[in-house]
Every structure is written in C-alpha cells, then in structure tokens.
Amino acid sequence: MFKVNVDEPTIHELFDLTGKTALVTGASGWLGSSFSRALAEAGATVVTASRDAARARQVADTLPTPKSQTHHAVALDQMDGPSIDKGFADAVKAAGQVDILINNGLDACAADITSVTFEDFARHQHNNAGYFILARHLRDHAVQRNAPANVVSLGSMYGQVASYPDAYDPGRASPVAYHALKGGTIHMTRHMAVYWAKDNVRVNCISPGPFPSPAAGKDLVTRLATKNPMQRMGKPHELKGALLLLVSEAGSFITGQNITIDGGWLAW
Ligand SMILES: NC(=O)c1ccc[n+]([C@@H]2O[C@H](COP(=O)([O-])OP(=O)(O)OC[C@H]3O[C@@H](n4cnc5c(N)ncnc54)[C@H](OP(=O)(O)O)[C@@H]3O)[C@@H](O)[C@H]2O)c1
C-alpha cells in the first residue's frame, strides 16, 4: 500500500532561517561576507564580528533584510580570551539570542616551513582555541535557553592533504602552521559534535578548496588551477548552499561532518 507523508516539512520550510540569529566571525573577509549574505538572504538576523567594531558595522549595513530583520555588529578578536567572552556576550545582548555560530575568522601566519618560529607556530594555533571557546559559549547559551544550536567552522582542504610544493613560489610553501591548524579544526568538530549531540547542538565543518580573493597572485592561481580536476578556482557563492544545509533544519540529522568543497581537488 502506497503511503504519502503529508506531515513532512517542505523544502522551503527546511532551509528557512527566519527567527534565527547567526554570529559570523571574520565577516568582513572574502568568504565571511558571502556567508553573512547567505544567512541574511535565508531570513536570519546576522551579527557580524570583526576585530574592528566600525568595520563590523559597515558589513552589517550591507546585508539584505528580506524578513525586515535588523542586523548587528560586534568587536571580537578570536586570539584573545577576554575579547571572545565580551564579543559573544555583546552579540547576545544586541540580538537577544544566538542560534548559529560561523567560526570563519583567520588570523593568518605568513611564515612557511622554512622560516616559521616556535612563537609564530604556537600563536597560529590560538585560532582554534578561539573557535572552541566561541563554540562552547554557544553551547552553554543554547542549554541555558533550552534551544537547539549550530556551529559551522571553516576547515580547509589543507587540513586534509599536503600542498603541492611545485604549486607555490620557491622558498614559500603554504604555511605548515596553517596545515596543523586546519587539521585540528576538522577533528575538533567531531569531538564537540559527539559531546554536545545530547544538548541538541550540531557541530560541522566546511572545508573549502582554493577560493583565492582577487588579491591573490595571478601566477599562483594559474598553477593551482592545473592541480584541480575542474581546472579553476571556487567562487564564494559556491559555499553558500553547503552552509545553509548545515545550519538549517535541512541538515537536522547532520553532525560531526566535514564537507569539502574543492572542485574535486581531494578526489585524485
Ligand atoms: N579563501 C580560501 O581559499 C580558503 C580556503 C580554505 C579555507 N579557508 C578558510 O576560510 C576562512 C575565511 O577565509 P578568507 O579567505 O575569507 O579569509 P580573509 O578574506 O582573510 O578573511 C579572514 C577574516 O578574519 C578576520 N580576522 C583576522 N584576524 C582575526 C582575529 N584575530 N580574530 C577574529 N577575526 C580575525 C579578518 O577580519 P577583521 O580584519 O575585520 O577582523 C578577516 O576579514 C578562513 O578560516 C580560512 O582558513 C579559506
């Protein structure tokens, strides 16, 4: 006997973020600004975070308001514990609640395998400490509210495979401290997902392949394209769909996962 389940949510209901609030770190960046737009377009109130409060405000002011939502802005430095605590508290104060955290900011380390110092390497790992403390703030806030919550952190294909030495300029590899960082981001995601599943907090990771900003060197981009099955770089909007899947009810049974979006880089 054929049975039709008329009670299931529609696809539009599953992806709708109306009534949700999302905090986005690094919202002024190449990918972070696109993530912020994606969340706003789906109906969420967005709290943009930057190390600079005025810059965060500028980004918030560019975001769409299809549900007449009001976007907010906070100052937050993810390399500094007290700034993380204050930034998260300010986000809750401004928006009344936070349901979604996008751990996207990156305090970069330019030094590579030949030149990185102990201090450079160790400092770079503070980015993951920031991602974790922010995620725990969200988990504690959600438990206190008896509400579900969602964390998406930015990993990288370079948290999963080494870079090709011949794709980079001689004497300037992709930074080893970054490879250590992003491998840690992906695995930390699994750990948080397991421990917080009972709290109704889902934790996932998006790992972009090559998505260089227009500031990237042309020769490097050309060399990187030859290493990719699709022979091109990703565009920020090509991450929007995966982000929405993970943070919305459409992804309600997805936790502890890492979705790699790389034009097939990891496939060969
Ligand atoms: N683009 C790619 O090809 C690619 C590939 C794989 C993974 N990813 C990951 O995707 C994320 C975004 O990358 P992106 O290319 O968009 O980088 P981006 O344009 O350089 O943006 C990074 C943002 O991080 C913020 N930031 C820097 N230091 C910070 C700190 N101490 N605390 C909080 N925020 C800080 C900056 O904002 P303020 O200056 O306003 O604070 C900046 O806008 C990163 O986690 C990166 O590792 C990117």
The ligand as an ORCA input file, in Angstrom:
! r2SCAN-3c Opt
* xyz 0 1
  N      39.857     31.539      0.682
  C      40.275     30.287      0.613
  O      40.785     29.839     -0.419
  C      40.121     29.351      1.793
  C      40.399     28.001      1.598
  C      40.254     27.145      2.674
  C      39.841     27.614      3.903
  N      39.576     28.938      4.043
  C      39.166     29.405      5.378
  O      38.030     30.230      5.252
  C      38.071     31.258      6.244
  C      37.913     32.610      5.579
  O      38.963     32.779      4.647
  P      39.040     34.066      3.688
  O      39.787     33.644      2.501
  O      37.710     34.680      3.546
  O      39.993     34.999      4.554
  P      40.055     36.602      4.675
  O      39.432     37.267      3.497
  O      41.472     36.928      5.001
  O      39.144     36.894      5.930
  C      39.539     36.486      7.202
  C      38.872     37.384      8.210
  O      39.326     37.001      9.518
  C      39.277     38.144     10.325
  N      40.309     38.043     11.361
  C      41.657     38.189     11.250
  N      42.242     38.060     12.442
  C      41.248     37.841     13.340
  C      41.209     37.655     14.744
  N      42.333     37.687     15.474
  N      40.009     37.457     15.342
  C      38.853     37.442     14.614
  N      38.830     37.628     13.277
  C      40.009     37.821     12.652
  C      39.510     39.369      9.431
  O      38.526     40.331      9.760
  P      38.857     41.695     10.542
  O      40.157     42.206      9.994
  O      37.687     42.554     10.164
  O      38.918     41.347     11.994
  C      39.224     38.844      8.030
  O      38.126     39.508      7.434
  C      39.391     31.080      6.992
  O      39.179     30.352      8.185
  C      40.223     30.281      6.024
  O      41.212     29.497      6.647
  C      39.717     29.819      3.028
*
